[in-house]
Amino acid sequence: MGQEKTTLEIIAPSVDEAVSRGIGQLGIDREAVEVEILDSGSKGLFGLGGRQARVRLSVKNGSPEKPIIFDPVIHEKKPLEAKPKISESTDGDEDLVLRSSRETVKELLEKMKVFAQVTAHYTEPTEPGEERQVLVDINGDDLSILIGRRSETMNALQYIASLIVSKELEKWVPLVIDIQGYRARRIRQLQQLAHRMAEQAVQSGKRQTLEPMPANERRIIHMELSNHEQIITESTGEEPNRKVTIVPKK
C-alpha cells in the first residue's frame, strides 16, 4: 500500500489566512502542499452571521501519518483565556481601556443608526482575586431593539465590541454591555425564579425545567442554587434551546 499523506484541516476568517496558518503549523513552504478549499466562508454584518473558511492542506510526498485536525477557534482563544492584567493610565487622562470601550460601542451604535448615551466604568470584583470588568452602560429612549429576544442582540453587540477593543489594545478586555439597567434587573429576576422553582421542585418531588436560556443566564441559576441542600441543577438539551432543570434530591 502507498503512504498516506499528512493532512491538516484549518478554519480561519479567510482562505488565504487558513492556508498561511496551515503552512506555519506544518513548518514547510507553500509549494510543498496541495490546497483543497472545503468552504470559502462568508462575511456577516459586523461579523454576525458570517461563516469561516475551511481548507485542507496535504503535504506532497509526506511520511505516513494520520490526518491532523487543528481547531483554530480553540487556538485563538488561548491568549484571551489568559486574561492579562489590564493596565490603567497614570498621567491623569481618562483610562485608555475605558475610552476605547466607550468609543467602540458608540461607533457600533452609530453604524446601526442608534443614538444613545454611552458611559464606561470598572466594576468591583465579586470574588477575591477576580479581575475587574469594564461595564459599558447604554441609556436612551426606546432601546429595546438593542436587547433582542433572550438578550441575543445585546450579547452579540457585547461580543463584537469585546473583540474590537481587545484587538485594538492587543490585550484581553473583559467587557460587559448593559442597556438601561437590563442586566441587573434580569439577574434579580433569575435569582427569584431560581428559588421559586426550587421550592416547587421540593414540594412536588418532581423536576422543574426552565425556559431555554443563554449560557450566562443558566450560570446565574446554577450559582444561585449551588448551596441548596434539597435540589441539584443540571443543563439539558442542545443550543440554542439548552435549559436548566432543577431536580429534587432523593
TIMAR-243400 format. One record per residue (C-alpha): x, y, z. Coordinates in steps of 0.05 Angstrom, whole numbers, padded with zeros to 5 digits, always signed. Layout:
% residues N
XYZ ...
END
This chain:
% residues 250
+00000+00000+00000 +00023+00072-00013 +00039+00120+00041 -00018+00162+00069 -00007+00237+00060 -00001+00282+00121 -00062+00328+00120 -00083+00387+00161 -00152+00420+00164 -00154+00494+00182 -00212+00541+00197 -00199+00616+00192 -00234+00681+00172 -00208+00675+00100 -00179+00622+00054 -00112+00659+00049 -00106+00663+00125 -00124+00589+00133 -00070+00569+00083 -00019+00615+00117 -00035+00585+00185 -00031+00515+00157 +00038+00521+00126 +00060+00555+00190 +00036+00496+00231 +00069+00447+00185 +00134+00486+00181 +00141+00478+00106 +00140+00521+00043 +00075+00537+00005 +00100+00497-00055 +00105+00434-00013 +00030+00429-00001 -00033+00417-00041 -00092+00460-00020 -00165+00438-00022 -00217+00491-00006 -00272+00457+00034 -00312+00521+00049 -00295+00590+00023 -00334+00622+00080 -00376+00686+00081 -00379+00752+00118 -00437+00778+00160 -00456+00847+00186 -00404+00868+00238 -00381+00796+00238 -00450+00769+00256 -00477+00711+00216 -00412+00701+00180 -00381+00634+00163 -00306+00620+00167 -00266+00590+00111 -00242+00518+00116 -00185+00486+00077 -00147+00421+00077 -00072+00420+00065 -00038+00357+00041 +00037+00350+00044 +00067+00327-00022 +00106+00263-00014 +00093+00264+00061 +00111+00209+00110 +00056+00160+00135 +00016+00196+00188 -00056+00200+00210 -00092+00265+00190 -00083+00322+00238 -00146+00361+00257 -00129+00431+00281 -00182+00474+00316 -00162+00547+00306 -00221+00571+00347 -00192+00540+00409 -00123+00562+00387 -00144+00634+00381 -00179+00635+00448 -00117+00614+00487 -00087+00683+00494 -00157+00711+00511 -00168+00660+00567 -00101+00680+00598 -00132+00749+00612 -00070+00790+00627 -00080+00846+00677 -00108+00910+00646 -00061+00968+00656 -00091+01036+00673 -00063+01104+00652 -00027+01143+00706 -00019+01210+00671 -00086+01238+00695 -00120+01227+00629 -00180+01181+00621 -00163+01108+00625 -00145+01082+00555 -00186+01018+00564 -00249+01056+00586 -00242+01106+00529 -00232+01052+00477 -00290+01012+00503 -00337+01072+00503 -00317+01098+00435 -00321+01029+00403 -00392+01018+00428 -00412+01089+00406 -00386+01076+00336 -00422+01010+00330 -00487+01043+00352 -00478+01098+00301 -00469+01047+00246 -00534+01016+00269 -00568+01085+00266 -00580+01082+00342 -00564+01144+00382 -00556+01137+00457 -00513+01158+00516 -00454+01112+00527 -00411+01111+00590 -00358+01062+00615 -00330+01045+00683 -00297+00988+00721 -00339+00941+00764 -00315+00916+00832 -00295+00842+00835 -00348+00798+00867 -00297+00746+00890 -00225+00752+00917 -00174+00751+00861 -00227+00763+00807 -00209+00813+00754 -00249+00876+00746 -00294+00880+00685 -00307+00940+00641 -00381+00956+00644 -00408+00997+00586 -00476+01028+00601 -00522+01048+00544 -00580+01094+00560 -00632+01128+00517 -00703+01126+00491 -00734+01061+00467 -00672+01017+00464 -00709+00951+00468 -00685+00936+00397 -00614+00931+00424 -00633+00878+00475 -00670+00830+00430 -00701+00763+00445 -00666+00728+00503 -00615+00785+00503 -00587+00759+00436 -00576+00827+00405 -00543+00856+00467 -00498+00795+00475 -00478+00799+00401 -00461+00873+00409 -00421+00857+00471 -00383+00802+00435 -00365+00846+00376 -00344+00904+00420 -00300+00858+00462 -00264+00832+00401 -00253+00901+00372 -00227+00931+00437 -00183+00871+00453 -00152+00874+00384 -00142+00949+00387 -00107+00946+00454 -00072+00880+00440 -00096+00851+00506 -00158+00816+00532 -00211+00864+00558 -00268+00833+00598 -00323+00879+00572 -00397+00875+00592 -00452+00916+00560 -00515+00935+00597 -00574+00972+00567 -00616+01016+00613 -00600+00970+00672 -00629+00909+00638 -00575+00860+00662 -00582+00880+00735 -00658+00872+00731 -00652+00806+00694 -00604+00778+00746 -00653+00794+00802 -00710+00762+00762 -00669+00699+00750 -00649+00694+00823 -00722+00699+00845 -00742+00649+00792 -00689+00600+00815 -00714+00599+00887 -00787+00596+00866 -00776+00536+00820 -00731+00502+00871 -00787+00507+00922 -00836+00477+00873 -00788+00420+00859 -00781+00405+00933 -00856+00409+00947 -00878+00368+00887 -00819+00319+00887 -00815+00329+00812 -00762+00360+00769 -00775+00430+00743 -00750+00451+00674 -00740+00525+00660 -00746+00560+00593 -00686+00559+00545 -00632+00609+00566 -00563+00631+00541 -00503+00603+00579 -00492+00666+00621 -00564+00663+00648 -00561+00589+00661 -00498+00601+00702 -00536+00650+00746 -00588+00596+00762 -00534+00544+00777 -00495+00592+00822 -00557+00616+00859 -00577+00544+00877 -00508+00515+00885 -00514+00511+00961 -00586+00487+00963 -00589+00424+01005 -00652+00394+00974 -00642+00401+00899 -00589+00396+00845 -00587+00433+00779 -00566+00409+00710 -00567+00436+00640 -00602+00395+00587 -00616+00400+00512 -00577+00429+00455 -00560+00501+00439 -00595+00548+00427 -00651+00512+00466 -00609+00489+00525 -00647+00492+00592 -00635+00488+00666 -00671+00430+00702 -00680+00432+00777 -00681+00361+00806 -00702+00345+00878 -00653+00302+00916 -00678+00233+00935 
END
